[in-house]
Amino acid sequence: MGARLTVAQDQPEKEPEEVIRDYWAAAKARYMNGDFWDYGSPDWQALPLEDPRKMAGLVAFAQMWMRYGDEIATNLNQALAQPPLYQRATTEACEKAFRDLAAQQQRRKEAA
């Protein structure tokens, strides 16, 4: 007997209700497993809209907002207001500032 060939069958197109139900089920599973990025984070923002982790992060934030009120929204807004990573101080700049501060404190000790 020869090898049996199978032909890939086209998947029938899903109804919109089925697409939404599957998306919510996947988002709920991601939420329950903690498999999502924090809402508003750069990783969360980079996710495509159809990724269930995006909705899971949104649901987690909504739960926190219900529990903690506007304080959580204020904290998020402050975190998002930070300059982009490429505009923040480099490790070298931070180390130089630390060395300068330590030297300044040492001079104050010696002067006292």
N, C-alpha and C positions, 0 to 999 in steps of 0.2 A: 504494500500500500504506500502510496506517495504521501508526502507531507500535506497536512490539511491547511489550507489557507483560510484565514478569516479576514473579513473586510470590516474596517472600523465603521461602525454605524454612527451617523450624525446624532448628536444628543438633541432631543427635542428642546425647543426654546421654553424657558420657564415662564410661568405667569408672573406678573409683577408682585402679587401677594406672596408667592412662593419665594421670590428673590428677597423680599423684605423679611419674611419669616426666617429664612436661612441666615441672613445677615445678623438679625437680632440674636438668633441662637448662637452664632459664632462669637458675637460681641459679649454675650452673657457668659459664655464659657471662658473667654479671655479675662473678663472681669473677675469671675469666681476664682480663677487660677492665679490672679495677679500678673498676668502676662500682658502688660500694656505700659506705655510711657506716660509720665505725668502730663496732665493737661497743660498746654501752653509751652511745654519744653521744646527746645529745638528738634529733638527726636520725634516728638508728637507732631509738631508742625510739618515735618518732612514726610509723614505718612500720607499715602494717598487716601482720599475721602472714602474709598470703598474698602479700606483695610479695617476689619472689625476691632483692631486694637485702638483705632482712633475713637470709636464710639465708647469702648470700654474706659478709656481715659476720661472722656467727657462724663460718663456716668459716675465714675469715682469722684470727680471734682464736684458734681452735683450733690452727691451724698455728703461730701465734706462741707459744702456750702449750707446744706440743710442743718447739719450738726453744729457748725461753728459760725454761721451767719456771714455778715459782710466782712468780718476780719480776714477770712480766708481769701476773699476776692481782693482785698487791699494788699495782702501779702503777695498774691499772684501779680497784681499790677506793678508792685515794686520790683519783683523779680524780673518781670518782662521789661522794665524800664532800664535795666542794667545795659551798659554799652555792649555791643557785640564783642565776642571773644577776641576778634582781631584788633579791637581798639583798647583792650585791657592791657595792663602792665605785663611785661614779660617776666619770667622767673629771674632773669638777670637784673632787671630793674627793681624787683622786689628785694632781691638779695643786697643790692647796692643801698637801697633805702634802709634796710635793716642794719647793714654795716655802719652807715652814716649815723643812724639813731644810737647804736651801741657806742660809737666813738664819742658822740655828743654826751651821752650819759657818763661815760668814763671821764671826760674832761670836767664835767660838773662834780663828780666825786673827788677828783684830784684838786679842784679849786676849793672845795669845802673844808 
